[in-house]
Amino acid sequence: MAKAYDRIRLGVASLVWGFDLSDPAALEVFLRDAADIGYEGILVFDMTLAPWLDRPAEFKALLDKYKLDMVGAILRPSLDFKGTERLAKFLAAVDADIINISGRDGTQAEWDLVIPALQRHADIAHEYGMRASYQHHTGWIAETMEQYERLLATTDRKTFGVMTDCGHATKDFVGHTSQEFILRHPELDYIEFKDYTPESDLRTEVGRGIANWPAIADAIRTIGYKGWIVVEQNGSIRPPKVSAAESFHYIRDVLGIGAR
């Protein structure tokens, strides 16, 4: 399991601000905006952390400046297991929780090659106290609910966690719902809130799309989930802070999730 929490905590992913925030000025804009909105933690892509991997104390001081916690990082998997070890060591040093494995992972044809590699990344994360999980995603090795359930059945729950992305579930779990998956997996380690419409795809603020948020919120309450819910939006036509703030207030004020 991921760290034990006594409540739901709201975090935000950096993607709506940009894929790569390794530039210190860009990173500080993201941190300042996230803190101003009221988020408690952040999630970033692995390349954002590249300049900081040998300076965890400095990065932690930057987080502390904005009174933010580190949820974790998005790992784009490869066969660079040494790189995963270095990332996991850094995340442990800044008191993070999650490694979300996402992207560049082949198709169903490569299943027998990819799954052992994903498991190895998760095992390394576990060695450093991190909880790794795989993000089901459009066009990747586990897109549909059936494919994701197969992946979960093939990996080791001791080291390989369970997450769900509500936007991708709404888009990709054809014949199923996001709330159905949540109810099937009360052991969930991590949840991402993302919305979807055919017009704006996953560049949609939470509450503006077709995800059934009242039903999702009810499912989360039913399983008694406590831990991080991270908001992620795959771009926006509006300023990032405006979009992230709208999602935050919908989750907290309309759904009643994430109050401190």
C-alpha positions as a Python dict, from the first residue, in 0.01 Angstrom:
ca = {
    (1, 'M'): (0, 0, 0),
    (2, 'A'): (89, 363, -32),
    (3, 'K'): (140, 570, 281),
    (4, 'A'): (-147, 563, 526),
    (5, 'Y'): (-352, 882, 535),
    (6, 'D'): (-648, 976, 749),
    (7, 'R'): (-821, 1180, 478),
    (8, 'I'): (-820, 1264, 108),
    (9, 'R'): (-555, 1513, 1),
    (10, 'L'): (-580, 1713, -322),
    (11, 'G'): (-272, 1748, -540),
    (12, 'V'): (-216, 1878, -890),
    (13, 'A'): (-5, 1754, -1181),
    (14, 'S'): (216, 1992, -1373),
    (15, 'L'): (95, 1892, -1721),
    (16, 'V'): (-143, 2184, -1777),
    (17, 'W'): (152, 2417, -1706),
    (18, 'G'): (379, 2215, -1933),
    (19, 'F'): (529, 1874, -1998),
    (20, 'D'): (881, 1975, -1892),
    (21, 'L'): (926, 2224, -1607),
    (22, 'S'): (1296, 2162, -1555),
    (23, 'D'): (1357, 2535, -1603),
    (24, 'P'): (1361, 2673, -1245),
    (25, 'A'): (1152, 2978, -1333),
    (26, 'A'): (880, 2765, -1493),
    (27, 'L'): (882, 2529, -1197),
    (28, 'E'): (837, 2816, -951),
    (29, 'V'): (539, 2949, -1145),
    (30, 'F'): (377, 2607, -1114),
    (31, 'L'): (454, 2578, -743),
    (32, 'R'): (330, 2928, -668),
    (33, 'D'): (8, 2875, -863),
    (34, 'A'): (-59, 2537, -702),
    (35, 'A'): (-10, 2681, -354),
    (36, 'D'): (-222, 2990, -427),
    (37, 'I'): (-512, 2772, -542),
    (38, 'G'): (-498, 2559, -229),
    (39, 'Y'): (-353, 2230, -348),
    (40, 'E'): (-151, 2038, -90),
    (41, 'G'): (89, 1854, -319),
    (42, 'I'): (233, 1825, -668),
    (43, 'L'): (310, 1557, -926),
    (44, 'V'): (562, 1618, -1207),
    (45, 'F'): (716, 1430, -1499),
    (46, 'D'): (1053, 1267, -1444),
    (47, 'M'): (1234, 1511, -1675),
    (48, 'T'): (1129, 1805, -1456),
    (49, 'L'): (1331, 1652, -1173),
    (50, 'A'): (1645, 1587, -1380),
    (51, 'P'): (1831, 1901, -1260),
    (52, 'W'): (1744, 1822, -898),
    (53, 'L'): (1826, 1453, -867),
    (54, 'D'): (2154, 1520, -686),
    (55, 'R'): (2006, 1806, -482),
    (56, 'P'): (1704, 1669, -295),
    (57, 'A'): (1753, 1900, 3),
    (58, 'E'): (1734, 2206, -222),
    (59, 'F'): (1422, 2076, -393),
    (60, 'K'): (1260, 2000, -57),
    (61, 'A'): (1339, 2354, 57),
    (62, 'L'): (1163, 2485, -254),
    (63, 'L'): (857, 2277, -175),
    (64, 'D'): (863, 2399, 184),
    (65, 'K'): (878, 2759, 62),
    (66, 'Y'): (533, 2708, -91),
    (67, 'K'): (408, 2473, 183),
    (68, 'L'): (361, 2191, -67),
    (69, 'D'): (424, 1818, -38),
    (70, 'M'): (563, 1597, -311),
    (71, 'V'): (306, 1343, -425),
    (72, 'G'): (553, 1179, -662),
    (73, 'A'): (662, 1162, -1023),
    (74, 'I'): (545, 1031, -1358),
    (75, 'L'): (799, 780, -1486),
    (76, 'R'): (817, 725, -1862),
    (77, 'P'): (936, 364, -1863),
    (78, 'S'): (1232, 230, -2054),
    (79, 'L'): (1501, -26, -1977),
    (80, 'D'): (1698, 233, -1780),
    (81, 'F'): (1649, 70, -1441),
    (82, 'K'): (1944, 263, -1297),
    (83, 'G'): (1754, 579, -1385),
    (84, 'T'): (1449, 450, -1201),
    (85, 'E'): (1664, 372, -898),
    (86, 'R'): (1805, 725, -903),
    (87, 'L'): (1456, 874, -932),
    (88, 'A'): (1317, 657, -652),
    (89, 'K'): (1607, 749, -424),
    (90, 'F'): (1542, 1119, -487),
    (91, 'L'): (1169, 1084, -427),
    (92, 'A'): (1230, 905, -100),
    (93, 'A'): (1459, 1189, 10),
    (94, 'V'): (1186, 1449, -54),
    (95, 'D'): (924, 1237, 126),
    (96, 'A'): (722, 1152, -184),
    (97, 'D'): (477, 866, -211),
    (98, 'I'): (395, 770, -569),
    (99, 'I'): (567, 669, -892),
    (100, 'N'): (313, 668, -1173),
    (101, 'I'): (438, 463, -1468),
    (102, 'S'): (302, 618, -1785),
    (103, 'G'): (380, 599, -2154),
    (104, 'R'): (624, 460, -2409),
    (105, 'D'): (535, 104, -2320),
    (106, 'G'): (443, -79, -2638),
    (107, 'T'): (126, -251, -2754),
    (108, 'Q'): (-50, -579, -2684),
    (109, 'A'): (195, -746, -2926),
    (110, 'E'): (481, -667, -2687),
    (111, 'W'): (298, -781, -2373),
    (112, 'D'): (543, -1054, -2274),
    (113, 'L'): (834, -812, -2308),
    (114, 'V'): (676, -512, -2142),
    (115, 'I'): (512, -656, -1831),
    (116, 'P'): (836, -789, -1673),
    (117, 'A'): (998, -449, -1734),
    (118, 'L'): (707, -266, -1569),
    (119, 'Q'): (729, -506, -1277),
    (120, 'R'): (1100, -438, -1242),
    (121, 'H'): (1036, -62, -1223),
    (122, 'A'): (778, -126, -950),
    (123, 'D'): (1014, -352, -757),
    (124, 'I'): (1282, -81, -759),
    (125, 'A'): (1030, 178, -639),
    (126, 'H'): (930, -56, -356),
    (127, 'E'): (1291, -91, -245),
    (128, 'Y'): (1293, 285, -177),
    (129, 'G'): (955, 298, -5),
    (130, 'M'): (766, 424, -311),
    (131, 'R'): (440, 280, -440),
    (132, 'A'): (451, 240, -818),
    (133, 'S'): (141, 191, -1028),
    (134, 'Y'): (65, 180, -1399),
    (135, 'Q'): (-152, 447, -1561),
    (136, 'H'): (-402, 297, -1803),
    (137, 'H'): (-395, 521, -2108),
    (138, 'T'): (-528, 567, -2461),
    (139, 'G'): (-316, 382, -2715),
    (140, 'W'): (-86, 208, -2469),
    (141, 'I'): (-51, -148, -2353),
    (142, 'A'): (-342, -126, -2108),
    (143, 'E'): (-609, 104, -2252),
    (144, 'T'): (-939, -73, -2188),
    (145, 'M'): (-1063, -193, -1853),
    (146, 'E'): (-1014, -553, -1964),
    (147, 'Q'): (-652, -486, -2059),
    (148, 'Y'): (-585, -305, -1733),
    (149, 'E'): (-740, -585, -1528),
    (150, 'R'): (-518, -830, -1715),
    (151, 'L'): (-212, -618, -1631),
    (152, 'L'): (-312, -607, -1265),
    (153, 'A'): (-367, -982, -1259),
    (154, 'T'): (-22, -1038, -1412),
    (155, 'T'): (177, -816, -1173),
    (156, 'D'): (265, -849, -806),
    (157, 'R'): (31, -653, -578),
    (158, 'K'): (297, -650, -306),
    (159, 'T'): (509, -407, -508),
    (160, 'F'): (283, -302, -796),
    (161, 'G'): (-2, -72, -698),
    (162, 'V'): (-344, 7, -842),
    (163, 'M'): (-442, 351, -967),
    (164, 'T'): (-713, 493, -1186),
    (165, 'D'): (-734, 797, -1411),
    (166, 'C'): (-1101, 897, -1420),
    (167, 'G'): (-1065, 1082, -1750),
    (168, 'H'): (-903, 793, -1933),
    (169, 'A'): (-1152, 554, -1775),
    (170, 'T'): (-1438, 768, -1904),
    (171, 'K'): (-1283, 777, -2251),
    (172, 'D'): (-1137, 428, -2284),
    (173, 'F'): (-1326, 185, -2057),
    (174, 'V'): (-1589, 115, -2325),
    (175, 'G'): (-1888, -62, -2173),
    (176, 'H'): (-1773, 24, -1822),
    (177, 'T'): (-1751, 331, -1602),
    (178, 'S'): (-1488, 496, -1388),
    (179, 'Q'): (-1698, 441, -1077),
    (180, 'E'): (-1734, 71, -1160),
    (181, 'F'): (-1357, 28, -1159),
    (182, 'I'): (-1325, 216, -829),
    (183, 'L'): (-1584, -8, -663),
    (184, 'R'): (-1405, -318, -797),
    (185, 'H'): (-1077, -202, -640),
    (186, 'P'): (-1116, -80, -283),
    (187, 'E'): (-740, -132, -250),
    (188, 'L'): (-671, 167, -479),
    (189, 'D'): (-342, 336, -399),
    (190, 'Y'): (-384, 650, -605),
    (191, 'I'): (-651, 835, -806),
    (192, 'E'): (-622, 1096, -1080),
    (193, 'F'): (-914, 1328, -1151),
    (194, 'K'): (-929, 1422, -1518),
    (195, 'D'): (-1233, 1498, -1733),
    (196, 'Y'): (-1316, 1420, -2094),
    (197, 'T'): (-1535, 1536, -2381),
    (198, 'P'): (-1512, 1431, -2746),
    (199, 'E'): (-1465, 1797, -2837),
    (200, 'S'): (-1187, 1896, -2596),
    (201, 'D'): (-1059, 1542, -2529),
    (202, 'L'): (-866, 1535, -2200),
    (203, 'R'): (-798, 1908, -2208),
    (204, 'T'): (-1107, 1949, -1994),
    (205, 'E'): (-1150, 2095, -1647),
    (206, 'V'): (-1300, 1861, -1387),
    (207, 'G'): (-1675, 1914, -1394),
    (208, 'R'): (-1696, 2035, -1755),
    (209, 'G'): (-1683, 1695, -1921),
    (210, 'I'): (-1892, 1380, -1938),
    (211, 'A'): (-1738, 1192, -1643),
    (212, 'N'): (-2011, 1111, -1390),
    (213, 'W'): (-1852, 1294, -1101),
    (214, 'P'): (-2131, 1250, -844),
    (215, 'A'): (-2117, 873, -903),
    (216, 'I'): (-1736, 875, -890),
    (217, 'A'): (-1742, 1069, -563),
    (218, 'D'): (-1997, 825, -418),
    (219, 'A'): (-1777, 530, -519),
    (220, 'I'): (-1474, 689, -354),
    (221, 'R'): (-1672, 737, -33),
    (222, 'T'): (-1809, 383, -51),
    (223, 'I'): (-1463, 226, -56),
    (224, 'G'): (-1341, 466, 213),
    (225, 'Y'): (-1052, 589, 3),
    (226, 'K'): (-798, 805, 183),
    (227, 'G'): (-486, 937, 15),
    (228, 'W'): (-391, 1151, -281),
    (229, 'I'): (-631, 1257, -552),
    (230, 'V'): (-431, 1444, -814),
    (231, 'V'): (-591, 1671, -1074),
    (232, 'E'): (-439, 1645, -1420),
    (233, 'Q'): (-544, 1822, -1739),
    (234, 'N'): (-376, 1759, -2073),
    (235, 'G'): (-352, 2124, -2174),
    (236, 'S'): (-597, 2414, -2179),
    (237, 'I'): (-700, 2709, -2394),
    (238, 'R'): (-711, 2913, -2073),
    (239, 'P'): (-429, 3008, -1837),
    (240, 'P'): (-315, 2701, -1642),
    (241, 'K'): (-392, 2855, -1305),
    (242, 'V'): (-749, 2937, -1410),
    (243, 'S'): (-815, 2580, -1527),
    (244, 'A'): (-653, 2420, -1222),
    (245, 'A'): (-846, 2649, -987),
    (246, 'E'): (-1178, 2565, -1153),
    (247, 'S'): (-1113, 2192, -1110),
    (248, 'F'): (-1005, 2242, -748),
    (249, 'H'): (-1317, 2433, -652),
    (250, 'Y'): (-1547, 2188, -829),
    (251, 'I'): (-1391, 1897, -641),
    (252, 'R'): (-1389, 2066, -304),
    (253, 'D'): (-1702, 2283, -316),
    (254, 'V'): (-1938, 2082, -539),
    (255, 'L'): (-1829, 1723, -477),
    (256, 'G'): (-1730, 1790, -117),
    (257, 'I'): (-1396, 1612, -151),
    (258, 'G'): (-1062, 1727, -15),
    (259, 'A'): (-1150, 1977, 256),
    (260, 'R'): (-868, 2011, 507),
}
